[in-house]
Amino acid sequence: MNNQTTMSFLDTFSQAWNDHDIDALMNCMTQDCEFHATAGSTILGTSFYGFEEVKAAFQLAWKNFPDAQWLDAEHFICGDRAVTESTFCGTKADGSRIEARMVDIFTLRNGKIQVKNAFRKDRPSLAVSA
């Protein structure tokens, strides 16, 4: 059981996403971390393993959605697991916009995130603004 992770820690992690602060974000992850993205060809989506792979994948989110934000975050912690629910908003290069509720399910270890497993509603992109 992990009793070292707090709601404040999860707020810090969420804020790092919104600030596009890769150093603060990775400070919340274990060295042997894993990230399972919202999409991909496997049952877990595209998966990334290890600190450097996860770091590159996180940075790719900001490259694909330069204005990405995760709004209205709500968290809960239960033992060595935690969940953050938020609204993902971001604009693609073609100008279309995504706005959908999502959850991250975390596996925690020693006060950090060892696994981030992301799920997002499969909502069509919003029309390009004229």
N, C-alpha and C positions, 0 to 999 in steps of 0.2 A: 504494500500500500504506500502511496506517495502522499505525504502530508506537507510537503515543502512548497508546492505550487499554490499560488493564491489568485484571487480574482484580480488583484492589482497587476500580477504578472501577465495574465491574459489580456488586460487592458493595454499593457505595455506592448505586447505582441501585436495586437490590433492596431495600435497607434503607429507602430513601425511600418506596417503595411501601408497605411494611409499617408505616412510621411515619405514613403519610398526610400526608407533608410535600411539598406541591406545589412550594415554592420549591427544595428540594433536588433534587427530581425534574426540574424544568425546567432547573436548572443543568447537567444532564447532556445536554440536548438542544441541537441547533443552532437558530439563528433560523428557518431554512427547513425545519424538521423536518416529518415525516409520520408518521401513526399509522394503521395498518390493523387494525381491531378484529376480534375473533374471529367476529362475526356481521354480517350485512347482506345487502343485495340484490345486490351486485356480486360479481364473482369474487374481489376482495380483501377482501370484507366492507365495512363502512362505513369510509370513509376521511376523515381529517382532515388539513388542510394548513396549515402555518404555525404559529408559536409560540402564538398566542392560541387558535386552534381546537384544537390538540393539548392545550393546558393545560385547556381546558373539557372535552374528552373524558376526560382522565385524572381530573378531579374528578368527573365523572359516574359513574365506576366506584365511587368511594367513596360517592356518593349512593345508587346502586342496591344496594350491598353495604356498609353502614356498618361491618361488622366484617371486611372483606376482608383476607386475608393471602395471601402467596405464600411458601410454605414449602419448605425443603430445596433451595434454589437451587444449581444446578451450572452452571458457565459454561465456554465455550471460545472462543478467539479465533483466527481464521485470516485474516491479512491485514486487509482492510477490512471483514470480516464477523465477527460474534460471535453466539453462541447462549446463552440462559439457559433451562434446563429447571427447572420448579418444580411444586409442587402448589398450585393455586388453591383457596381455601376462602372461602366467604362465604354469608351468610344474606340472603335476599330479604325484602321487606316482608311477604309472606304467611307468613313463618316457614320456608319450605322452604329447604333448604341445598344448595349446590353444593360438591362436592369432586372435582376432576379434575386430572390431569396436563396440563401445557401447556408450550409453548415460545414464546419470543420470538426472532425472528431480526432482528438489527440490521445496518444498514449504518452504518459509522462514518466520520467525517470530522473531522480536526483534533482528535482526542481526545474527541469527543462523539458522541452518537447522532443520525444524520440521519434514519434510518427505523427505526421499530419496527413489525414485522409479527408479530401475535399469532395463535397457534393453540392451541386447547384441545380436549381429548377431548369428544365429544358424549355426555356421560353424563346420564341423567335426574336431576332434582333428588331429593334425599333427602327422605323424608317429614317433615312438620311434627311436631315433638316435642309430646307431650301435656303 
